[in-house]
């Protein structure tokens, strides 16, 4: 039986991706580092955001950066 909290805990692969985005400032570069496609990386982040109920990345054409919530998740 799963607890309500288990539905809000991100999986390890998603956390690894979020840390890579923080390092590179780019979802695409983070995806390349981890050997996944950019659309797969984007979907993984969006899924984690939906699961946690917060926005983790500020996305722009020039790159991505962690929001305050994203920083809390990665600390």
PyMOL Python script that loads the backbone (N, CA, C, O; Angstrom):
from pymol import cmd

cmd.read_pdbstr("""\
ATOM      1  N   UNK A   1       0.843  -1.178   0.000  1.00  0.00           N
ATOM      2  CA  UNK A   1       0.000   0.000   0.000  1.00  0.00           C
ATOM      3  C   UNK A   1       0.889   1.243   0.000  1.00  0.00           C
ATOM      4  O   UNK A   1       1.832   1.334   0.786  1.00  0.00           O
ATOM      5  N   UNK A   2       0.594   2.187  -0.868  1.00  0.00           N
ATOM      6  CA  UNK A   2       1.423   3.389  -0.945  1.00  0.00           C
ATOM      7  C   UNK A   2       0.823   4.501  -0.097  1.00  0.00           C
ATOM      8  O   UNK A   2      -0.393   4.605   0.057  1.00  0.00           O
ATOM      9  N   UNK A   3       1.701   5.321   0.444  1.00  0.00           N
ATOM     10  CA  UNK A   3       1.250   6.443   1.261  1.00  0.00           C
ATOM     11  C   UNK A   3       0.993   7.650   0.371  1.00  0.00           C
ATOM     12  O   UNK A   3       1.495   7.699  -0.752  1.00  0.00           O
ATOM     13  N   UNK A   4       0.217   8.633   0.850  1.00  0.00           N
ATOM     14  CA  UNK A   4      -0.015   9.845   0.051  1.00  0.00           C
ATOM     15  C   UNK A   4       1.281  10.553  -0.319  1.00  0.00           C
ATOM     16  O   UNK A   4       1.373  11.147  -1.393  1.00  0.00           O
ATOM     17  N   UNK A   5       2.271  10.499   0.545  1.00  0.00           N
ATOM     18  CA  UNK A   5       3.546  11.156   0.263  1.00  0.00           C
ATOM     19  C   UNK A   5       4.264  10.504  -0.913  1.00  0.00           C
ATOM     20  O   UNK A   5       4.943  11.193  -1.674  1.00  0.00           O
ATOM     21  N   UNK A   6       4.128   9.194  -1.075  1.00  0.00           N
ATOM     22  CA  UNK A   6       4.842   8.512  -2.156  1.00  0.00           C
ATOM     23  C   UNK A   6       4.411   9.005  -3.526  1.00  0.00           C
ATOM     24  O   UNK A   6       5.167   8.879  -4.490  1.00  0.00           O
ATOM     25  N   UNK A   7       3.224   9.558  -3.632  1.00  0.00           N
ATOM     26  CA  UNK A   7       2.763  10.097  -4.907  1.00  0.00           C
ATOM     27  C   UNK A   7       3.419  11.438  -5.227  1.00  0.00           C
ATOM     28  O   UNK A   7       3.323  11.918  -6.356  1.00  0.00           O
ATOM     29  N   UNK A   8       4.078  12.040  -4.257  1.00  0.00           N
ATOM     30  CA  UNK A   8       4.692  13.348  -4.456  1.00  0.00           C
ATOM     31  C   UNK A   8       6.213  13.290  -4.503  1.00  0.00           C
ATOM     32  O   UNK A   8       6.856  14.309  -4.756  1.00  0.00           O
ATOM     33  N   UNK A   9       6.790  12.144  -4.271  1.00  0.00           N
ATOM     34  CA  UNK A   9       8.245  12.014  -4.269  1.00  0.00           C
ATOM     35  C   UNK A   9       8.722  11.738  -5.696  1.00  0.00           C
ATOM     36  O   UNK A   9       8.317  10.743  -6.297  1.00  0.00           O
ATOM     37  N   UNK A  10       9.577  12.608  -6.244  1.00  0.00           N
ATOM     38  CA  UNK A  10      10.056  12.389  -7.618  1.00  0.00           C
ATOM     39  C   UNK A  10      10.978  11.178  -7.698  1.00  0.00           C
ATOM     40  O   UNK A  10      11.643  10.822  -6.725  1.00  0.00           O
ATOM     41  N   UNK A  11      11.008  10.554  -8.868  1.00  0.00           N
ATOM     42  CA  UNK A  11      11.896   9.405  -9.035  1.00  0.00           C
ATOM     43  C   UNK A  11      13.334   9.891  -9.231  1.00  0.00           C
ATOM     44  O   UNK A  11      13.579  11.055  -9.549  1.00  0.00           O
ATOM     45  N   UNK A  12      14.257   8.982  -9.035  1.00  0.00           N
ATOM     46  CA  UNK A  12      15.678   9.318  -9.089  1.00  0.00           C
ATOM     47  C   UNK A  12      16.111   9.841 -10.455  1.00  0.00           C
ATOM     48  O   UNK A  12      16.913  10.772 -10.532  1.00  0.00           O
ATOM     49  N   UNK A  13      15.591   9.256 -11.531  1.00  0.00           N
ATOM     50  CA  UNK A  13      15.955   9.700 -12.882  1.00  0.00           C
ATOM     51  C   UNK A  13      15.515  11.143 -13.117  1.00  0.00           C
ATOM     52  O   UNK A  13      16.231  11.914 -13.756  1.00  0.00           O
ATOM     53  N   UNK A  14      14.348  11.506 -12.608  1.00  0.00           N
ATOM     54  CA  UNK A  14      13.859  12.877 -12.765  1.00  0.00           C
ATOM     55  C   UNK A  14      14.726  13.850 -11.969  1.00  0.00           C
ATOM     56  O   UNK A  14      15.024  14.947 -12.441  1.00  0.00           O
ATOM     57  N   UNK A  15      15.129  13.453 -10.770  1.00  0.00           N
ATOM     58  CA  UNK A  15      16.016  14.307  -9.972  1.00  0.00           C
ATOM     59  C   UNK A  15      17.373  14.474 -10.644  1.00  0.00           C
ATOM     60  O   UNK A  15      17.937  15.568 -10.649  1.00  0.00           O
ATOM     61  N   UNK A  16      17.894  13.392 -11.210  1.00  0.00           N
ATOM     62  CA  UNK A  16      19.165  13.456 -11.928  1.00  0.00           C
ATOM     63  C   UNK A  16      19.062  14.432 -13.103  1.00  0.00           C
ATOM     64  O   UNK A  16      19.980  15.214 -13.350  1.00  0.00           O
ATOM     65  N   UNK A  17      17.951  14.381 -13.815  1.00  0.00           N
ATOM     66  CA  UNK A  17      17.724  15.293 -14.932  1.00  0.00           C
ATOM     67  C   UNK A  17      17.656  16.735 -14.445  1.00  0.00           C
ATOM     68  O   UNK A  17      18.268  17.618 -15.045  1.00  0.00           O
ATOM     69  N   UNK A  18      16.928  16.983 -13.377  1.00  0.00           N
ATOM     70  CA  UNK A  18      16.810  18.340 -12.849  1.00  0.00           C
ATOM     71  C   UNK A  18      18.180  18.885 -12.434  1.00  0.00           C
ATOM     72  O   UNK A  18      18.477  20.055 -12.671  1.00  0.00           O
ATOM     73  N   UNK A  19      18.998  18.058 -11.827  1.00  0.00           N
ATOM     74  CA  UNK A  19      20.351  18.482 -11.456  1.00  0.00           C
ATOM     75  C   UNK A  19      21.190  18.792 -12.691  1.00  0.00           C
ATOM     76  O   UNK A  19      21.977  19.738 -12.682  1.00  0.00           O
ATOM     77  N   UNK A  20      21.030  18.007 -13.747  1.00  0.00           N
ATOM     78  CA  UNK A  20      21.768  18.253 -14.992  1.00  0.00           C
ATOM     79  C   UNK A  20      21.323  19.563 -15.629  1.00  0.00           C
ATOM     80  O   UNK A  20      22.150  20.299 -16.168  1.00  0.00           O
ATOM     81  N   UNK A  21      20.029  19.863 -15.575  1.00  0.00           N
ATOM     82  CA  UNK A  21      19.536  21.146 -16.100  1.00  0.00           C
ATOM     83  C   UNK A  21      20.152  22.287 -15.301  1.00  0.00           C
ATOM     84  O   UNK A  21      20.553  23.299 -15.876  1.00  0.00           O
ATOM     85  N   UNK A  22      20.230  22.136 -13.996  1.00  0.00           N
ATOM     86  CA  UNK A  22      20.833  23.176 -13.158  1.00  0.00           C
ATOM     87  C   UNK A  22      22.301  23.393 -13.534  1.00  0.00           C
ATOM     88  O   UNK A  22      22.767  24.531 -13.579  1.00  0.00           O
ATOM     89  N   UNK A  23      23.021  22.319 -13.801  1.00  0.00           N
ATOM     90  CA  UNK A  23      24.441  22.420 -14.179  1.00  0.00           C
ATOM     91  C   UNK A  23      24.626  23.099 -15.520  1.00  0.00           C
ATOM     92  O   UNK A  23      25.495  23.958 -15.668  1.00  0.00           O
ATOM     93  N   UNK A  24      23.814  22.723 -16.501  1.00  0.00           N
ATOM     94  CA  UNK A  24      24.006  23.178 -17.880  1.00  0.00           C
ATOM     95  C   UNK A  24      23.207  24.424 -18.238  1.00  0.00           C
ATOM     96  O   UNK A  24      23.556  25.130 -19.184  1.00  0.00           O
ATOM     97  N   UNK A  25      22.135  24.703 -17.493  1.00  0.00           N
ATOM     98  CA  UNK A  25      21.280  25.831 -17.856  1.00  0.00           C
ATOM     99  C   UNK A  25      20.496  25.584 -19.130  1.00  0.00           C
ATOM    100  O   UNK A  25      20.021  26.521 -19.772  1.00  0.00           O
ATOM    101  N   UNK A  26      20.365  24.319 -19.491  1.00  0.00           N
ATOM    102  CA  UNK A  26      19.708  23.953 -20.744  1.00  0.00           C
ATOM    103  C   UNK A  26      19.123  22.553 -20.621  1.00  0.00           C
ATOM    104  O   UNK A  26      19.810  21.609 -20.230  1.00  0.00           O
ATOM    105  N   UNK A  27      17.849  22.435 -20.962  1.00  0.00           N
ATOM    106  CA  UNK A  27      17.205  21.128 -20.946  1.00  0.00           C
ATOM    107  C   UNK A  27      17.801  20.224 -22.023  1.00  0.00           C
ATOM    108  O   UNK A  27      18.006  19.033 -21.792  1.00  0.00           O
ATOM    109  N   UNK A  28      18.077  20.789 -23.197  1.00  0.00           N
ATOM    110  CA  UNK A  28      18.658  20.005 -24.286  1.00  0.00           C
ATOM    111  C   UNK A  28      20.030  19.452 -23.942  1.00  0.00           C
ATOM    112  O   UNK A  28      20.315  18.286 -24.215  1.00  0.00           O
ATOM    113  N   UNK A  29      20.888  20.283 -23.343  1.00  0.00           N
ATOM    114  CA  UNK A  29      22.229  19.827 -22.958  1.00  0.00           C
ATOM    115  C   UNK A  29      22.145  18.774 -21.859  1.00  0.00           C
ATOM    116  O   UNK A  29      22.897  17.799 -21.861  1.00  0.00           O
ATOM    117  N   UNK A  30      21.227  18.977 -20.924  1.00  0.00           N
ATOM    118  CA  UNK A  30      21.037  17.988 -19.861  1.00  0.00           C
ATOM    119  C   UNK A  30      20.572  16.661 -20.446  1.00  0.00           C
ATOM    120  O   UNK A  30      21.039  15.599 -20.033  1.00  0.00           O
ATOM    121  N   UNK A  31      19.659  16.719 -21.401  1.00  0.00           N
ATOM    122  CA  UNK A  31      19.159  15.502 -22.048  1.00  0.00           C
ATOM    123  C   UNK A  31      20.292  14.770 -22.760  1.00  0.00           C
ATOM    124  O   UNK A  31      20.413  13.550 -22.652  1.00  0.00           O
ATOM    125  N   UNK A  32      21.121  15.517 -23.488  1.00  0.00           N
ATOM    126  CA  UNK A  32      22.256  14.895 -24.184  1.00  0.00           C
ATOM    127  C   UNK A  32      23.203  14.216 -23.197  1.00  0.00           C
ATOM    128  O   UNK A  32      23.666  13.100 -23.436  1.00  0.00           O
ATOM    129  N   UNK A  33      23.485  14.896 -22.086  1.00  0.00           N
ATOM    130  CA  UNK A  33      24.370  14.310 -21.075  1.00  0.00           C
ATOM    131  C   UNK A  33      23.827  12.970 -20.579  1.00  0.00           C
ATOM    132  O   UNK A  33      24.588  12.032 -20.342  1.00  0.00           O
ATOM    133  N   UNK A  34      22.519  12.894 -20.428  1.00  0.00           N
ATOM    134  CA  UNK A  34      21.905  11.685 -19.874  1.00  0.00           C
ATOM    135  C   UNK A  34      21.499  10.674 -20.937  1.00  0.00           C
ATOM    136  O   UNK A  34      20.997   9.597 -20.615  1.00  0.00           O
ATOM    137  N   UNK A  35      21.714  11.017 -22.200  1.00  0.00           N
ATOM    138  CA  UNK A  35      21.421  10.080 -23.275  1.00  0.00           C
ATOM    139  C   UNK A  35      19.949   9.885 -23.567  1.00  0.00           C
ATOM    140  O   UNK A  35      19.530   8.804 -23.984  1.00  0.00           O
ATOM    141  N   UNK A  36      19.151  10.940 -23.346  1.00  0.00           N
ATOM    142  CA  UNK A  36      17.728  10.876 -23.673  1.00  0.00           C
ATOM    143  C   UNK A  36      17.393  12.020 -24.620  1.00  0.00           C
ATOM    144  O   UNK A  36      18.160  12.974 -24.743  1.00  0.00           O
ATOM    145  N   UNK A  37      16.257  11.925 -25.284  1.00  0.00           N
ATOM    146  CA  UNK A  37      15.862  12.983 -26.208  1.00  0.00           C
ATOM    147  C   UNK A  37      15.363  14.199 -25.430  1.00  0.00           C
ATOM    148  O   UNK A  37      14.946  14.087 -24.277  1.00  0.00           O
ATOM    149  N   UNK A  38      15.414  15.359 -26.081  1.00  0.00           N
ATOM    150  CA  UNK A  38      14.913  16.577 -25.443  1.00  0.00           C
ATOM    151  C   UNK A  38      13.417  16.463 -25.145  1.00  0.00           C
ATOM    152  O   UNK A  38      12.994  16.858 -24.059  1.00  0.00           O
ATOM    153  N   UNK A  39      12.592  15.937 -26.068  1.00  0.00           N
ATOM    154  CA  UNK A  39      11.168  15.779 -25.734  1.00  0.00           C
ATOM    155  C   UNK A  39      10.934  14.843 -24.537  1.00  0.00           C
ATOM    156  O   UNK A  39      10.044  15.088 -23.722  1.00  0.00           O
ATOM    157  N   UNK A  40      11.728  13.782 -24.433  1.00  0.00           N
ATOM    158  CA  UNK A  40      11.595  12.876 -23.287  1.00  0.00           C
ATOM    159  C   UNK A  40      11.980  13.592 -21.996  1.00  0.00           C
ATOM    160  O   UNK A  40      11.330  13.413 -20.966  1.00  0.00           O
ATOM    161  N   UNK A  41      13.033  14.399 -22.052  1.00  0.00           N
ATOM    162  CA  UNK A  41      13.465  15.158 -20.876  1.00  0.00           C
ATOM    163  C   UNK A  41      12.397  16.159 -20.462  1.00  0.00           C
ATOM    164  O   UNK A  41      12.088  16.293 -19.278  1.00  0.00           O
ATOM    165  N   UNK A  42      11.838  16.855 -21.431  1.00  0.00           N
ATOM    166  CA  UNK A  42      10.790  17.827 -21.146  1.00  0.00           C
ATOM    167  C   UNK A  42       9.584  17.152 -20.501  1.00  0.00           C
ATOM    168  O   UNK A  42       9.013  17.667 -19.540  1.00  0.00           O
ATOM    169  N   UNK A  43       9.207  16.005 -21.035  1.00  0.00           N
ATOM    170  CA  UNK A  43       8.083  15.260 -20.472  1.00  0.00           C
ATOM    171  C   UNK A  43       8.358  14.791 -19.059  1.00  0.00           C
ATOM    172  O   UNK A  43       7.469  14.811 -18.208  1.00  0.00           O
ATOM    173  N   UNK A  44       9.586  14.368 -18.807  1.00  0.00           N
ATOM    174  CA  UNK A  44       9.957  13.907 -17.467  1.00  0.00           C
ATOM    175  C   UNK A  44       9.863  15.052 -16.460  1.00  0.00           C
ATOM    176  O   UNK A  44       9.371  14.867 -15.347  1.00  0.00           O
ATOM    177  N   UNK A  45      10.335  16.237 -16.856  1.00  0.00           N
ATOM    178  CA  UNK A  45      10.260  17.400 -15.963  1.00  0.00           C
ATOM    179  C   UNK A  45       8.805  17.802 -15.740  1.00  0.00           C
ATOM    180  O   UNK A  45       8.403  18.065 -14.606  1.00  0.00           O
ATOM    181  N   UNK A  46       8.015  17.851 -16.806  1.00  0.00           N
ATOM    182  CA  UNK A  46       6.597  18.216 -16.664  1.00  0.00           C
ATOM    183  C   UNK A  46       5.856  17.223 -15.771  1.00  0.00           C
ATOM    184  O   UNK A  46       5.000  17.617 -14.979  1.00  0.00           O
ATOM    185  N   UNK A  47       6.180  15.955 -15.897  1.00  0.00           N
ATOM    186  CA  UNK A  47       5.561  14.936 -15.053  1.00  0.00           C
ATOM    187  C   UNK A  47       5.924  15.152 -13.582  1.00  0.00           C
ATOM    188  O   UNK A  47       5.075  15.030 -12.700  1.00  0.00           O
ATOM    189  N   UNK A  48       7.191  15.471 -13.332  1.00  0.00           N
ATOM    190  CA  UNK A  48       7.619  15.735 -11.962  1.00  0.00           C
ATOM    191  C   UNK A  48       6.939  16.991 -11.424  1.00  0.00           C
ATOM    192  O   UNK A  48       6.529  17.024 -10.264  1.00  0.00           O
ATOM    193  N   UNK A  49       6.817  18.022 -12.255  1.00  0.00           N
ATOM    194  CA  UNK A  49       6.131  19.244 -11.833  1.00  0.00           C
ATOM    195  C   UNK A  49       4.676  18.945 -11.481  1.00  0.00           C
ATOM    196  O   UNK A  49       4.165  19.441 -10.478  1.00  0.00           O
ATOM    197  N   UNK A  50       4.016  18.143 -12.298  1.00  0.00           N
ATOM    198  CA  UNK A  50       2.614  17.793 -12.034  1.00  0.00           C
ATOM    199  C   UNK A  50       2.491  16.981 -10.749  1.00  0.00           C
ATOM    200  O   UNK A  50       1.578  17.198  -9.952  1.00  0.00           O
ATOM    201  N   UNK A  51       3.403  16.060 -10.559  1.00  0.00           N
ATOM    202  CA  UNK A  51       3.373  15.210  -9.368  1.00  0.00           C
ATOM    203  C   UNK A  51       3.570  16.031  -8.093  1.00  0.00           C
ATOM    204  O   UNK A  51       2.915  15.790  -7.079  1.00  0.00           O
ATOM    205  N   UNK A  52       4.485  17.005  -8.158  1.00  0.00           N
ATOM    206  CA  UNK A  52       4.782  17.830  -6.986  1.00  0.00           C
ATOM    207  C   UNK A  52       3.846  19.025  -6.847  1.00  0.00           C
ATOM    208  O   UNK A  52       3.717  19.597  -5.764  1.00  0.00           O
ATOM    209  N   UNK A  53       3.193  19.399  -7.948  1.00  0.00           N
ATOM    210  CA  UNK A  53       2.282  20.542  -7.910  1.00  0.00           C
ATOM    211  C   UNK A  53       2.985  21.884  -7.908  1.00  0.00           C
ATOM    212  O   UNK A  53       2.440  22.872  -7.415  1.00  0.00           O
ATOM    213  N   UNK A  54       4.198  21.931  -8.459  1.00  0.00           N
ATOM    214  CA  UNK A  54       4.965  23.180  -8.526  1.00  0.00           C
ATOM    215  C   UNK A  54       5.692  23.265  -9.865  1.00  0.00           C
ATOM    216  O   UNK A  54       5.907  22.248 -10.525  1.00  0.00           O
ATOM    217  N   UNK A  55       6.067  24.476 -10.262  1.00  0.00           N
ATOM    218  CA  UNK A  55       6.895  24.680 -11.448  1.00  0.00           C
ATOM    219  C   UNK A  55       8.351  24.636 -10.994  1.00  0.00           C
ATOM    220  O   UNK A  55       8.745  25.358 -10.078  1.00  0.00           O
ATOM    221  N   UNK A  56       9.143  23.787 -11.637  1.00  0.00           N
ATOM    222  CA  UNK A  56      10.536  23.600 -11.234  1.00  0.00           C
ATOM    223  C   UNK A  56      11.524  24.359 -12.097  1.00  0.00           C
ATOM    224  O   UNK A  56      12.625  24.681 -11.650  1.00  0.00           O
ATOM    225  N   UNK A  57      11.134  24.651 -13.346  1.00  0.00           N
ATOM    226  CA  UNK A  57      12.030  25.327 -14.283  1.00  0.00           C
ATOM    227  C   UNK A  57      11.375  26.555 -14.878  1.00  0.00           C
ATOM    228  O   UNK A  57      10.185  26.554 -15.191  1.00  0.00           O
ATOM    229  N   UNK A  58      12.173  27.610 -15.033  1.00  0.00           N
ATOM    230  CA  UNK A  58      11.784  28.749 -15.864  1.00  0.00           C
ATOM    231  C   UNK A  58      12.391  28.473 -17.225  1.00  0.00           C
ATOM    232  O   UNK A  58      13.611  28.391 -17.366  1.00  0.00           O
ATOM    233  N   UNK A  59      11.532  28.329 -18.228  1.00  0.00           N
ATOM    234  CA  UNK A  59      11.996  27.982 -19.568  1.00  0.00           C
ATOM    235  C   UNK A  59      11.980  29.220 -20.451  1.00  0.00           C
ATOM    236  O   UNK A  59      11.050  30.025 -20.388  1.00  0.00           O
ATOM    237  N   UNK A  60      13.008  29.369 -21.271  1.00  0.00           N
ATOM    238  CA  UNK A  60      13.055  30.457 -22.244  1.00  0.00           C
ATOM    239  C   UNK A  60      13.816  29.959 -23.468  1.00  0.00           C
ATOM    240  O   UNK A  60      14.469  28.917 -23.404  1.00  0.00           O
ATOM    241  N   UNK A  61      13.741  30.688 -24.581  1.00  0.00           N
ATOM    242  CA  UNK A  61      14.503  30.273 -25.769  1.00  0.00           C
ATOM    243  C   UNK A  61      16.014  30.222 -25.517  1.00  0.00           C
ATOM    244  O   UNK A  61      16.740  29.523 -26.223  1.00  0.00           O
ATOM    245  N   UNK A  62      16.479  30.958 -24.516  1.00  0.00           N
ATOM    246  CA  UNK A  62      17.921  30.990 -24.218  1.00  0.00           C
ATOM    247  C   UNK A  62      18.357  29.949 -23.201  1.00  0.00           C
ATOM    248  O   UNK A  62      19.545  29.851 -22.892  1.00  0.00           O
ATOM    249  N   UNK A  63      17.424  29.174 -22.678  1.00  0.00           N
ATOM    250  CA  UNK A  63      17.804  28.146 -21.715  1.00  0.00           C
ATOM    251  C   UNK A  63      16.772  27.970 -20.626  1.00  0.00           C
ATOM    252  O   UNK A  63      15.657  28.484 -20.712  1.00  0.00           O
ATOM    253  N   UNK A  64      17.155  27.246 -19.614  1.00  0.00           N
ATOM    254  CA  UNK A  64      16.275  26.955 -18.482  1.00  0.00           C
ATOM    255  C   UNK A  64      17.040  27.188 -17.195  1.00  0.00           C
ATOM    256  O   UNK A  64      18.249  26.970 -17.115  1.00  0.00           O
ATOM    257  N   UNK A  65      16.306  27.634 -16.195  1.00  0.00           N
ATOM    258  CA  UNK A  65      16.918  27.772 -14.874  1.00  0.00           C
ATOM    259  C   UNK A  65      15.921  27.330 -13.826  1.00  0.00           C
ATOM    260  O   UNK A  65      14.709  27.390 -14.038  1.00  0.00           O
ATOM    261  N   UNK A  66      16.435  26.888 -12.700  1.00  0.00           N
ATOM    262  CA  UNK A  66      15.569  26.405 -11.637  1.00  0.00           C
ATOM    263  C   UNK A  66      14.788  27.547 -11.004  1.00  0.00           C
ATOM    264  O   UNK A  66      15.317  28.641 -10.803  1.00  0.00           O
ATOM    265  N   UNK A  67      13.531  27.282 -10.694  1.00  0.00           N
ATOM    266  CA  UNK A  67      12.743  28.207  -9.894  1.00  0.00           C
ATOM    267  C   UNK A  67      13.149  28.007  -8.436  1.00  0.00           C
ATOM    268  O   UNK A  67      13.965  27.136  -8.131  1.00  0.00           O
ATOM    269  N   UNK A  68      12.588  28.803  -7.542  1.00  0.00           N
ATOM    270  CA  UNK A  68      12.866  28.602  -6.118  1.00  0.00           C
ATOM    271  C   UNK A  68      12.466  27.191  -5.690  1.00  0.00           C
ATOM    272  O   UNK A  68      13.169  26.552  -4.907  1.00  0.00           O
ATOM    273  N   UNK A  69      11.336  26.710  -6.206  1.00  0.00           N
ATOM    274  CA  UNK A  69      10.893  25.346  -5.890  1.00  0.00           C
ATOM    275  C   UNK A  69      11.889  24.322  -6.429  1.00  0.00           C
ATOM    276  O   UNK A  69      12.172  23.322  -5.769  1.00  0.00           O
ATOM    277  N   UNK A  70      12.419  24.566  -7.619  1.00  0.00           N
ATOM    278  CA  UNK A  70      13.414  23.671  -8.196  1.00  0.00           C
ATOM    279  C   UNK A  70      14.673  23.604  -7.353  1.00  0.00           C
ATOM    280  O   UNK A  70      15.267  22.539  -7.189  1.00  0.00           O
ATOM    281  N   UNK A  71      15.073  24.746  -6.822  1.00  0.00           N
ATOM    282  CA  UNK A  71      16.251  24.787  -5.944  1.00  0.00           C
ATOM    283  C   UNK A  71      15.985  23.977  -4.677  1.00  0.00           C
ATOM    284  O   UNK A  71      16.850  23.227  -4.226  1.00  0.00           O
ATOM    285  N   UNK A  72      14.796  24.126  -4.103  1.00  0.00           N
ATOM    286  CA  UNK A  72      14.458  23.370  -2.895  1.00  0.00           C
ATOM    287  C   UNK A  72      14.489  21.867  -3.149  1.00  0.00           C
ATOM    288  O   UNK A  72      14.957  21.103  -2.305  1.00  0.00           O
ATOM    289  N   UNK A  73      13.998  21.446  -4.293  1.00  0.00           N
ATOM    290  CA  UNK A  73      13.971  20.016  -4.624  1.00  0.00           C
ATOM    291  C   UNK A  73      15.380  19.462  -4.787  1.00  0.00           C
ATOM    292  O   UNK A  73      15.644  18.321  -4.408  1.00  0.00           O
ATOM    293  N   UNK A  74      16.281  20.253  -5.342  1.00  0.00           N
ATOM    294  CA  UNK A  74      17.634  19.753  -5.610  1.00  0.00           C
ATOM    295  C   UNK A  74      18.589  19.914  -4.436  1.00  0.00           C
ATOM    296  O   UNK A  74      19.673  19.330  -4.443  1.00  0.00           O
ATOM    297  N   UNK A  75      18.214  20.687  -3.440  1.00  0.00           N
ATOM    298  CA  UNK A  75      19.096  20.868  -2.268  1.00  0.00           C
ATOM    299  C   UNK A  75      19.069  19.671  -1.351  1.00  0.00           C
ATOM    300  O   UNK A  75      19.751  19.663  -0.326  1.00  0.00           O
TER     301      UNK A  75
END
""", "prot")
cmd.dss("prot")
cmd.show_as("cartoon", "prot")
cmd.util.cbc("prot")
cmd.orient("prot")
